[in-house]
Amino acid sequence: MRSRLLPARTLAVAVAATTLLVSGCGSGDDWSRPHAKPTAVGTPGAGFFPAASPAPEATITPGPGSWSGVRPPEGYRVVLLTAGEDRQTRTLVDAVKEWAEEERVSLRTVTATRPDQYVPSIGRAMEMKPDLIVSAGQDLVDALALVTPNHLDQRFLVVGAELAEPTANVTAADWAGASFRGEGLGMSSTYDPASFTPERAGRALRAGVTAVLTGMTGIVLWLD
C-alpha cells in the first residue's frame, strides 16, 4: 500500500493559513453539547450484508432498497465536504441537503473553492468533530486519500467516487459511471456525467450511511 501519511503539523498549518466557506444550521444547533454515540434506527433488509464479512477495500453490491429501513438518529451530526461547481457535484450536494432535512440530521457544510483548499477543508471538517463527513465532488478524492489514513477515528463517506485504497474509516458509494479513484488511476467503469441523477445520488447516500451506521466500513458499495 502506498504511504499517504501527512504530518499533523503540516495539516494544522494548512488549515490555519486557508480561509474556507463554512455554513451550517442556526445558532441553536450546538455541537459543543454532550452527544451520545450514534446508532442506526431500524435494520437493513435482506441482501444488504454479504454472506461473509467483506475484506478491507472490498466492493459489495447490496440488494436494491435493502437499506431503506435504516435511518440515522435525530440530530446525527454530519459535515458535507464539497468542492466543484459542475452539475454532478451540485446533484450530490442537493441530495445530501435533501436527505438531511428529511431525516432531521444536523448538517454543516465546508466548501473548498480552490485546489489549495482541498486538504485544509478536510481539516476544518474534522475540527467540528462530526459523526460523519460526507464528501461530494471528485476534486476531493486525492486530498482524502492523503489525509484520511492519519485520522482513523473519523468516519468518512464518499458519494459518487471512491478511494483506491480506503482505510477502515472510509466508505464509498458509487455506481457505473461514477467510480473516479484519483488522478492518474483507472476507473472500474467509464465516467458518465449523465449517470449523476438525483435519484441515484440519493440511493447511494442512503446506502452509504446505512453501511456506516451498521459498522460495515472501509469498503465500496456498488449500486446497480
Phi and psi restraints in degrees (value plus and minus 20) as a CYANA .aco file:
   2 ARG   PHI     -92.6   -52.6
   2 ARG   PSI     123.6   163.6
   3 SER   PHI     -99.6   -59.6
   3 SER   PSI     112.3   152.3
   4 ARG   PHI    -146.1  -106.1
   4 ARG   PSI       1.5    41.5
   5 LEU   PHI     -84.9   -44.9
   5 LEU   PSI     111.1   151.1
   6 LEU   PHI    -134.8   -94.8
   6 LEU   PSI      99.4   139.4
   7 PRO   PHI     -73.6   -33.6
   7 PRO   PSI     116.5   156.5
   8 ALA   PHI     -78.5   -38.5
   8 ALA   PSI     -57.7   -17.7
   9 ARG   PHI     -84.9   -44.9
   9 ARG   PSI     -58.9   -18.9
  10 THR   PHI     -81.8   -41.8
  10 THR   PSI     -63.4   -23.4
  11 LEU   PHI     -84.9   -44.9
  11 LEU   PSI     -61.6   -21.6
  12 ALA   PHI     -82.6   -42.6
  12 ALA   PSI     -62.3   -22.3
  13 VAL   PHI     -84.5   -44.5
  13 VAL   PSI     -62.3   -22.3
  14 ALA   PHI     -82.0   -42.0
  14 ALA   PSI     -62.2   -22.2
  15 VAL   PHI     -83.1   -43.1
  15 VAL   PSI     -64.3   -24.3
  16 ALA   PHI     -86.5   -46.5
  16 ALA   PSI     -49.3    -9.3
  17 ALA   PHI    -108.1   -68.1
  17 ALA   PSI     -26.4    13.6
  18 THR   PHI    -141.2  -101.2
  18 THR   PSI     116.5   156.5
  19 THR   PHI    -115.1   -75.1
  19 THR   PSI     107.1   147.1
  20 LEU   PHI    -139.9   -99.9
  20 LEU   PSI     137.7   177.7
  21 LEU   PHI    -107.6   -67.6
  21 LEU   PSI      97.6   137.6
  22 VAL   PHI    -143.5  -103.5
  22 VAL   PSI     108.9   148.9
  23 SER   PHI    -154.6  -114.6
  23 SER   PSI     141.0   181.0
  24 GLY   PHI    -185.0  -145.0
  24 GLY   PSI    -188.2  -148.2
  25 CYS   PHI     -95.5   -55.5
  25 CYS   PSI    -195.6  -155.6
  26 GLY   PHI     -85.2   -45.2
  26 GLY   PSI     150.9   190.9
  27 SER   PHI     -84.3   -44.3
  27 SER   PSI     -39.6     0.4
  28 GLY   PHI     -93.9   -53.9
  28 GLY   PSI     -31.2     8.8
  29 ASP   PHI    -108.7   -68.7
  29 ASP   PSI      63.6   103.6
  30 ASP   PHI    -116.9   -76.9
  30 ASP   PSI      89.9   129.9
  31 TRP   PHI    -102.2   -62.2
  31 TRP   PSI     -22.2    17.8
  32 SER   PHI    -102.1   -62.1
  32 SER   PSI     -33.6     6.4
  33 ARG   PHI     -94.1   -54.1
  33 ARG   PSI     135.9   175.9
  34 PRO   PHI     -74.7   -34.7
  34 PRO   PSI     125.6   165.6
  35 HIS   PHI    -164.1  -124.1
  35 HIS   PSI     101.6   141.6
  36 ALA   PHI     -91.1   -51.1
  36 ALA   PSI     132.8   172.8
  37 LYS   PHI     -81.3   -41.3
  37 LYS   PSI     107.3   147.3
  38 PRO   PHI     -91.2   -51.2
  38 PRO   PSI     123.4   163.4
  39 THR   PHI    -151.4  -111.4
  39 THR   PSI     135.7   175.7
  40 ALA   PHI     -87.1   -47.1
  40 ALA   PSI     122.1   162.1
  41 VAL   PHI    -121.8   -81.8
  41 VAL   PSI      92.4   132.4
  42 GLY   PHI      81.4   121.4
  42 GLY   PSI     157.5   197.5
  43 THR   PHI    -151.2  -111.2
  43 THR   PSI     116.9   156.9
  44 PRO   PHI     -81.1   -41.1
  44 PRO   PSI     130.4   170.4
  45 GLY   PHI    -101.7   -61.7
  45 GLY   PSI     156.6   196.6
  46 ALA   PHI     -78.5   -38.5
  46 ALA   PSI     117.1   157.1
  47 GLY   PHI      75.1   115.1
  47 GLY   PSI     -25.5    14.5
  48 PHE   PHI     -96.0   -56.0
  48 PHE   PSI     -69.1   -29.1
  49 PHE   PHI    -107.0   -67.0
  49 PHE   PSI     118.2   158.2
  50 PRO   PHI     -89.1   -49.1
  50 PRO   PSI     145.1   185.1
  51 ALA   PHI     -80.6   -40.6
  51 ALA   PSI     -56.0   -16.0
  52 ALA   PHI    -141.4  -101.4
  52 ALA   PSI     131.5   171.5
  53 SER   PHI     -76.5   -36.5
  53 SER   PSI     108.7   148.7
  54 PRO   PHI     -87.9   -47.9
  54 PRO   PSI     124.2   164.2
  55 ALA   PHI     -91.3   -51.3
  55 ALA   PSI     137.3   177.3
  56 PRO   PHI     -74.4   -34.4
  56 PRO   PSI     118.8   158.8
  57 GLU   PHI      51.9    91.9
  57 GLU   PSI     -12.1    27.9
  58 ALA   PHI     -90.6   -50.6
  58 ALA   PSI     138.7   178.7
  59 THR   PHI    -130.6   -90.6
  59 THR   PSI     106.6   146.6
  60 ILE   PHI    -143.3  -103.3
  60 ILE   PSI     135.4   175.4
  61 THR   PHI    -139.1   -99.1
  61 THR   PSI      80.6   120.6
  62 PRO   PHI     -91.0   -51.0
  62 PRO   PSI     132.6   172.6
  63 GLY   PHI     -81.5   -41.5
  63 GLY   PSI     124.4   164.4
  64 PRO   PHI     -73.4   -33.4
  64 PRO   PSI     106.5   146.5
  65 GLY   PHI      51.9    91.9
  65 GLY   PSI     -14.6    25.4
  66 SER   PHI     -87.4   -47.4
  66 SER   PSI     -33.1     6.9
  67 TRP   PHI    -115.0   -75.0
  67 TRP   PSI     -26.0    14.0
  68 SER   PHI     -87.9   -47.9
  68 SER   PSI     -38.5     1.5
  69 GLY   PHI    -108.2   -68.2
  69 GLY   PSI     -12.3    27.7
  70 VAL   PHI    -138.5   -98.5
  70 VAL   PSI     118.2   158.2
  71 ARG   PHI    -161.4  -121.4
  71 ARG   PSI     141.6   181.6
  72 PRO   PHI     -96.9   -56.9
  72 PRO   PSI     138.7   178.7
  73 PRO   PHI     -87.5   -47.5
  73 PRO   PSI     131.1   171.1
  74 GLU   PHI     -78.9   -38.9
  74 GLU   PSI     115.1   155.1
  75 GLY   PHI      67.6   107.6
  75 GLY   PSI     -14.8    25.2
  76 TYR   PHI     -71.6   -31.6
  76 TYR   PSI     107.4   147.4
  77 ARG   PHI    -113.7   -73.7
  77 ARG   PSI      95.8   135.8
  78 VAL   PHI    -149.1  -109.1
  78 VAL   PSI     114.8   154.8
  79 VAL   PHI    -125.8   -85.8
  79 VAL   PSI     104.7   144.7
  80 LEU   PHI    -108.5   -68.5
  80 LEU   PSI      95.0   135.0
  81 LEU   PHI    -123.6   -83.6
  81 LEU   PSI     101.1   141.1
  82 THR   PHI    -162.6  -122.6
  82 THR   PSI     133.2   173.2
  83 ALA   PHI    -173.9  -133.9
  83 ALA   PSI     118.1   158.1
  84 GLY   PHI      91.3   131.3
  84 GLY   PSI     124.4   164.4
  85 GLU   PHI    -133.5   -93.5
  85 GLU   PSI     -10.6    29.4
  86 ASP   PHI     -89.5   -49.5
  86 ASP   PSI     141.5   181.5
  87 ARG   PHI     -80.5   -40.5
  87 ARG   PSI     -58.2   -18.2
  88 GLN   PHI     -81.5   -41.5
  88 GLN   PSI     -64.7   -24.7
  89 THR   PHI     -86.1   -46.1
  89 THR   PSI     -61.1   -21.1
  90 ARG   PHI     -81.6   -41.6
  90 ARG   PSI     -56.9   -16.9
  91 THR   PHI     -83.1   -43.1
  91 THR   PSI     -63.2   -23.2
  92 LEU   PHI     -84.6   -44.6
  92 LEU   PSI     -64.0   -24.0
  93 VAL   PHI     -81.3   -41.3
  93 VAL   PSI     -65.3   -25.3
  94 ASP   PHI     -81.6   -41.6
  94 ASP   PSI     -57.8   -17.8
  95 ALA   PHI     -84.1   -44.1
  95 ALA   PSI     -61.0   -21.0
  96 VAL   PHI     -85.5   -45.5
  96 VAL   PSI     -63.9   -23.9
  97 LYS   PHI     -85.3   -45.3
  97 LYS   PSI     -61.2   -21.2
  98 GLU   PHI     -84.7   -44.7
  98 GLU   PSI     -63.8   -23.8
  99 TRP   PHI     -81.2   -41.2
  99 TRP   PSI     -63.8   -23.8
 100 ALA   PHI     -82.0   -42.0
 100 ALA   PSI     -59.2   -19.2
 101 GLU   PHI     -89.0   -49.0
 101 GLU   PSI     -62.6   -22.6
 102 GLU   PHI     -84.9   -44.9
 102 GLU   PSI     -58.0   -18.0
 103 GLU   PHI    -116.3   -76.3
 103 GLU   PSI     -15.5    24.5
 104 ARG   PHI      36.9    76.9
 104 ARG   PSI      23.1    63.1
 105 VAL   PHI    -102.9   -62.9
 105 VAL   PSI     123.0   163.0
 106 SER   PHI    -104.7   -64.7
 106 SER   PSI      87.2   127.2
 107 LEU   PHI    -134.1   -94.1
 107 LEU   PSI     113.3   153.3
 108 ARG   PHI    -145.5  -105.5
 108 ARG   PSI     135.2   175.2
 109 THR   PHI    -145.5  -105.5
 109 THR   PSI     114.2   154.2
 110 VAL   PHI    -138.2   -98.2
 110 VAL   PSI     102.2   142.2
 111 THR   PHI    -136.4   -96.4
 111 THR   PSI     104.2   144.2
 112 ALA   PHI    -117.5   -77.5
 112 ALA   PSI     106.6   146.6
 113 THR   PHI    -124.1   -84.1
 113 THR   PSI     -28.3    11.7
 114 ARG   PHI    -160.2  -120.2
 114 ARG   PSI     134.9   174.9
 115 PRO   PHI     -76.0   -36.0
 115 PRO   PSI     -54.1   -14.1
 116 ASP   PHI     -92.1   -52.1
 116 ASP   PSI     -23.7    16.3
 117 GLN   PHI    -119.7   -79.7
 117 GLN   PSI     -26.1    13.9
 118 TYR   PHI     -82.1   -42.1
 118 TYR   PSI     -72.4   -32.4
 119 VAL   PHI     -85.5   -45.5
 119 VAL   PSI     -67.6   -27.6
 120 PRO   PHI     -79.4   -39.4
 120 PRO   PSI     -51.5   -11.5
 121 SER   PHI     -84.0   -44.0
 121 SER   PSI     -55.8   -15.8
 122 ILE   PHI     -86.4   -46.4
 122 ILE   PSI     -63.2   -23.2
 123 GLY   PHI     -80.1   -40.1
 123 GLY   PSI     -61.2   -21.2
 124 ARG   PHI     -84.5   -44.5
 124 ARG   PSI     -60.8   -20.8
 125 ALA   PHI     -83.4   -43.4
 125 ALA   PSI     -62.5   -22.5
 126 MET   PHI     -87.1   -47.1
 126 MET   PSI     -52.5   -12.5
 127 GLU   PHI     -79.7   -39.7
 127 GLU   PSI     -46.8    -6.8
 128 MET   PHI     -95.6   -55.6
 128 MET   PSI     -32.9     7.1
 129 LYS   PHI      36.0    76.0
 129 LYS   PSI      34.7    74.7
 130 PRO   PHI     -98.6   -58.6
 130 PRO   PSI     147.2   187.2
 131 ASP   PHI     -90.7   -50.7
 131 ASP   PSI     -51.9   -11.9
 132 LEU   PHI    -173.2  -133.2
 132 LEU   PSI     120.6   160.6
 133 ILE   PHI    -129.0   -89.0
 133 ILE   PSI     102.5   142.5
 134 VAL   PHI    -124.8   -84.8
 134 VAL   PSI     103.2   143.2
 135 SER   PHI    -119.8   -79.8
 135 SER   PSI     110.7   150.7
 136 ALA   PHI    -149.0  -109.0
 136 ALA   PSI      97.1   137.1
 137 GLY   PHI     101.1   141.1
 137 GLY   PSI     101.4   141.4
 138 GLN   PHI     -89.7   -49.7
 138 GLN   PSI     -34.2     5.8
 139 ASP   PHI     -80.8   -40.8
 139 ASP   PSI     -41.6    -1.6
 140 LEU   PHI    -109.7   -69.7
 140 LEU   PSI     -27.5    12.5
 141 VAL   PHI     -80.3   -40.3
 141 VAL   PSI     -67.7   -27.7
 142 ASP   PHI     -84.5   -44.5
 142 ASP   PSI     -59.2   -19.2
 143 ALA   PHI     -85.9   -45.9
 143 ALA   PSI     -60.1   -20.1
 144 LEU   PHI     -83.3   -43.3
 144 LEU   PSI     -60.9   -20.9
 145 ALA   PHI     -81.9   -41.9
 145 ALA   PSI     -50.4   -10.4
 146 LEU   PHI     -97.0   -57.0
 146 LEU   PSI     -60.3   -20.3
 147 VAL   PHI    -111.9   -71.9
 147 VAL   PSI     -62.0   -22.0
 148 THR   PHI     -79.8   -39.8
 148 THR   PSI     -52.2   -12.2
 149 PRO   PHI     -84.6   -44.6
 149 PRO   PSI     -37.0     3.0
 150 ASN   PHI    -109.2   -69.2
 150 ASN   PSI     -23.9    16.1
 151 HIS   PHI    -157.5  -117.5
 151 HIS   PSI      45.4    85.4
 152 LEU   PHI     -90.3   -50.3
 152 LEU   PSI     -33.2     6.8
 153 ASP   PHI    -106.1   -66.1
 153 ASP   PSI     -24.3    15.7
 154 GLN   PHI    -125.6   -85.6
 154 GLN   PSI     106.2   146.2
 155 ARG   PHI    -104.5   -64.5
 155 ARG   PSI     116.3   156.3
 156 PHE   PHI    -145.8  -105.8
 156 PHE   PSI     123.7   163.7
 157 LEU   PHI    -148.2  -108.2
 157 LEU   PSI     101.6   141.6
 158 VAL   PHI    -122.4   -82.4
 158 VAL   PSI     104.4   144.4
 159 VAL   PHI    -131.9   -91.9
 159 VAL   PSI     110.5   150.5
 160 GLY   PHI      58.6    98.6
 160 GLY   PSI      -3.3    36.7
 161 ALA   PHI    -188.4  -148.4
 161 ALA   PSI    -199.3  -159.3
 162 GLU   PHI    -176.6  -136.6
 162 GLU   PSI     143.3   183.3
 163 LEU   PHI    -115.9   -75.9
 163 LEU   PSI     120.5   160.5
 164 ALA   PHI     -84.1   -44.1
 164 ALA   PSI     -56.7   -16.7
 165 GLU   PHI    -153.9  -113.9
 165 GLU   PSI      53.3    93.3
 166 PRO   PHI     -89.2   -49.2
 166 PRO   PSI     120.0   160.0
 167 THR   PHI    -103.7   -63.7
 167 THR   PSI     155.9   195.9
 168 ALA   PHI     -83.5   -43.5
 168 ALA   PSI     -36.6     3.4
 169 ASN   PHI    -112.6   -72.6
 169 ASN   PSI     -18.8    21.2
 170 VAL   PHI    -139.1   -99.1
 170 VAL   PSI     104.2   144.2
 171 THR   PHI    -140.0  -100.0
 171 THR   PSI     126.1   166.1
 172 ALA   PHI    -147.2  -107.2
 172 ALA   PSI     130.7   170.7
 173 ALA   PHI    -154.3  -114.3
 173 ALA   PSI      94.5   134.5
 174 ASP   PHI    -165.8  -125.8
 174 ASP   PSI    -189.4  -149.4
 175 TRP   PHI    -178.4  -138.4
 175 TRP   PSI     152.4   192.4
 176 ALA   PHI     -79.0   -39.0
 176 ALA   PSI     100.9   140.9
 177 GLY   PHI      84.7   124.7
 177 GLY   PSI     -29.5    10.5
 178 ALA   PHI    -159.4  -119.4
 178 ALA   PSI      42.9    82.9
 179 SER   PHI    -150.3  -110.3
 179 SER   PSI      15.9    55.9
 180 PHE   PHI     -79.0   -39.0
 180 PHE   PSI     113.5   153.5
 181 ARG   PHI    -141.2  -101.2
 181 ARG   PSI     -11.5    28.5
 182 GLY   PHI     102.8   142.8
 182 GLY   PSI     139.6   179.6
 183 GLU   PHI     -82.5   -42.5
 183 GLU   PSI     112.7   152.7
 184 GLY   PHI      61.6   101.6
 184 GLY   PSI     -18.8    21.2
 185 LEU   PHI    -128.7   -88.7
 185 LEU   PSI     125.7   165.7
 186 GLY   PHI     -91.7   -51.7
 186 GLY   PSI     137.4   177.4
 187 MET   PHI    -126.3   -86.3
 187 MET   PSI     135.1   175.1
 188 SER   PHI    -101.7   -61.7
 188 SER   PSI     -24.2    15.8
 189 SER   PHI    -173.3  -133.3
 189 SER   PSI     140.3   180.3
 190 THR   PHI     -89.3   -49.3
 190 THR   PSI     113.0   153.0
 191 TYR   PHI     -85.0   -45.0
 191 TYR   PSI     111.0   151.0
 192 ASP   PHI    -156.9  -116.9
 192 ASP   PSI      80.2   120.2
 193 PRO   PHI     -76.7   -36.7
 193 PRO   PSI     -51.9   -11.9
 194 ALA   PHI     -87.8   -47.8
 194 ALA   PSI     -36.4     3.6
 195 SER   PHI     -95.2   -55.2
 195 SER   PSI     -32.3     7.7
 196 PHE   PHI    -104.4   -64.4
 196 PHE   PSI      65.1   105.1
 197 THR   PHI    -125.9   -85.9
 197 THR   PSI     136.4   176.4
 198 PRO   PHI     -77.1   -37.1
 198 PRO   PSI     -60.0   -20.0
 199 GLU   PHI     -84.1   -44.1
 199 GLU   PSI     -65.5   -25.5
 200 ARG   PHI     -88.9   -48.9
 200 ARG   PSI     -60.4   -20.4
 201 ALA   PHI     -82.5   -42.5
 201 ALA   PSI     -61.2   -21.2
 202 GLY   PHI     -84.6   -44.6
 202 GLY   PSI     -61.5   -21.5
 203 ARG   PHI     -83.1   -43.1
 203 ARG   PSI     -65.3   -25.3
 204 ALA   PHI     -82.4   -42.4
 204 ALA   PSI     -61.8   -21.8
 205 LEU   PHI     -81.3   -41.3
 205 LEU   PSI     -69.3   -29.3
 206 ARG   PHI     -85.6   -45.6
 206 ARG   PSI     -59.0   -19.0
 207 ALA   PHI     -84.7   -44.7
 207 ALA   PSI     -62.1   -22.1
 208 GLY   PHI     -84.5   -44.5
 208 GLY   PSI     -63.3   -23.3
 209 VAL   PHI     -84.0   -44.0
 209 VAL   PSI     -59.3   -19.3
 210 THR   PHI     -80.1   -40.1
 210 THR   PSI     -62.9   -22.9
 211 ALA   PHI     -80.6   -40.6
 211 ALA   PSI     -65.1   -25.1
 212 VAL   PHI     -83.3   -43.3
 212 VAL   PSI     -66.0   -26.0
 213 LEU   PHI     -86.3   -46.3
 213 LEU   PSI     -46.7    -6.7
 214 THR   PHI    -119.6   -79.6
 214 THR   PSI     -12.6    27.4
 215 GLY   PHI      63.5   103.5
 215 GLY   PSI      -9.6    30.4
 216 MET   PHI    -116.3   -76.3
 216 MET   PSI      62.6   102.6
 217 THR   PHI    -138.0   -98.0
 217 THR   PSI     152.0   192.0
 218 GLY   PHI      56.9    96.9
 218 GLY   PSI       0.1    40.1
 219 ILE   PHI    -151.4  -111.4
 219 ILE   PSI     157.5   197.5
 220 VAL   PHI    -135.5   -95.5
 220 VAL   PSI     106.8   146.8
 221 LEU   PHI    -113.6   -73.6
 221 LEU   PSI     102.0   142.0
 222 TRP   PHI    -126.8   -86.8
 222 TRP   PSI      97.7   137.7
 223 LEU   PHI    -120.0   -80.0
 223 LEU   PSI     114.8   154.8
